[in-house]
Amino acid sequence: MLTIESVFFRPPLAFARLGRAASPMDNYVWREDPTIHGAARNIVEPALTLEVQPDGSIWPFIPTVLRFKQGNDLRPVAPFFELWARVQVGQDLAAAGSTEEVPVTLGLLEQAGAGLEDVAFGIAVANRKAARRTGDAANGFEANILVRGNDHERHQLLARTVPQPGSVPLVLADHPVPLGWFQVIRPVAVQAAGVDLGVLRVRFTPGGGEVYGPPTAAMGQDDATGRFYEMVPAENRILNPAASWLRYDGDYTTFTNPEPSDTYDGADQGANVSWGVVDDTCDGVITAELVVAGRRFVASARVSAGPPDYAPDRRPFASLADDLADRDLDPASADDLLAAEADTQARLADLFQRVWETAGLVNVDAIRARALSDNSYLSDNAKVDDLPYTDWRSMRPQDTPYADAKVEAVIPPTGTEPRLPWSQLVGLAHDPLAEEDELIDFMLTQADRVRQMVRPPYGAVSELQPTVTADQEPGPSVRDPRITRDLMHDMRMPPYMRDEMARALGLTRRQFIELMRYVEAIAAAKPPGRGESLLAGTAKATPDAAARRPVRRRVAQRLQRGLRADGGES
């Protein structure tokens, strides 16, 4: 006997990426480069991919080559969502441990006394960016559809503005904005390449990365260069020219702007008036409804469509997973970090490799100039206490003790500077730290430098003072967004990058605390006495610096394997 308790989607959240190509992107995973000359940097490797067939079913395969474009068009990333269920199996439904989480398949539906006709899938996607800026809901647009479980056609998501009394819609019903496609995959009771093709799945395919505007969004002229350009292709000039989005100018006395405030078409041009342009990015909710024996079960998942990934082999150092962990998980204690030290070192090495990957994509000279300009609007006090400079002296030899010999080697105190000098520092600073052995050695030998160079995160509410003044000196371990200096950019890691408030970006609070706890723990550890093992790996054994190095651990493991092979120690 089988009883369904609830249903849910896996994954509960996924991201799509825009692209015009007809064939979505194949699946891939990140791997360290195994070649001798790869220097253990990341590569992308083909992985098991599900290809939708003309009849709506899927077929699994592993591609031999990864192609991110089809002709001149980028291939979209189109995520699948699987429907799963919590079920109880057996006659004794109250028996402990009888609940399982399993995929919903054709076989499971049959056991539960249901079929595809008892399932319905829905999706609601919307773009509300213009509505958010203007405060006018009539500048948003959305698409909603409901698809039966036995309908395996591909349905286009045509979005329009929902009519509002007394408002002027931006997207008219007879000129909708396409936000992608939705398809219920045809399940087939077959196993192939380790994949159960009978699982109930849906797929969201995002739009092509188009921009849309009113008829007036035709030709523009750049204020700086005088060059003319096409704002929106003629076929996409379909929006209502009477909508309030065309009157938005980012004026803080009228609008509550997001940050950065100038990220709309028309900003920094003339009077900063919006051109009335939108794109086909969107966010949405996918739902499933299953009716079994008169009971209705509902599941939901979220999907978000964003721009293409132009550097797919590079990972952000602060990902969405890091943000969610920062919100939901407490940082590991020092004892826990030391008790699983090999895992701790691997996670920190992964963080610093991602730092290297991110930094290698950034024009540090350009973002430094922008950041120092942002600083000038916040305060004219370039030096607070012993913190780094926030003006033109930032990351120059004068910025002691933060600027080290690498800075002095690339950027002379006086005279002619090389082209893009600060971008040249990325490799010097981050290449060594992207290697686990070099990173752990740096932490063991230069703990003070780690403490000095990593920008603290914003503190939790409980860590902040009840009242502060904007001009007071920052605290030593956390930042407070009410204190001006804590918002300003300087050369601490990550240098000059913006956060969601267009202020100085930092690691997540959890990343920072675990990094510093580990650095403090290994700095406080005492070396072993005479006769004690250098290969002890627990927190209580307090191994010395040599034993903590990953290379020593690898050598010890090889020696142990050799001893076992020779019939020695086990």
CORSUL-V505631 format. One record per run of one state. SS is the DSSP state (@ for helix, = for strand, . for the rest). FROM is the first residue (numbers start at 1). LEN is the number of residues. If there is no record, write none. Layout:
# CORSUL-V505631
((SS FROM LEN) (SS FROM LEN))
This chain:
# CORSUL-V505631
((. 1 1) (= 2 9) (. 11 2) (= 13 5) (. 18 10) (= 28 5) (. 33 3) (@ 36 3) (. 39 3) (= 42 5) (. 47 1) (= 48 5) (. 53 5) (= 58 5) (. 63 6) (= 69 2) (. 71 2) (= 73 2) (. 75 2) (= 77 1) (. 78 2) (= 80 10) (. 90 9) (= 99 5) (. 104 1) (= 105 1) (@ 106 6) (. 112 4) (@ 116 3) (= 119 9) (. 128 1) (@ 129 6) (. 135 2) (@ 137 3) (. 140 1) (= 141 8) (. 149 5) (= 154 7) (. 161 16) (= 177 8) (. 185 6) (= 191 2) (. 193 2) (= 195 2) (. 197 2) (= 199 1) (. 200 1) (= 201 5) (. 206 5) (= 211 4) (. 215 4) (= 219 3) (. 222 6) (= 228 3) (. 231 3) (@ 234 3) (= 237 3) (. 240 4) (@ 244 4) (. 248 30) (= 278 2) (. 280 2) (= 282 11) (. 293 2) (= 295 12) (. 307 13) (@ 320 9) (. 329 5) (@ 334 6) (. 340 1) (@ 341 19) (. 360 4) (@ 364 15) (. 379 26) (@ 405 6) (. 411 10) (@ 421 10) (. 431 1) (@ 432 3) (. 435 1) (@ 436 10) (. 446 1) (@ 447 7) (= 454 1) (. 455 3) (= 458 1) (. 459 2) (@ 461 3) (. 464 15) (= 479 1) (. 480 4) (@ 484 4) (. 488 5) (= 493 1) (. 494 4) (= 498 1) (. 499 5) (= 504 1) (. 505 4) (@ 509 16) (. 525 20) (@ 545 4) (. 549 1) (@ 550 16) (. 566 5))
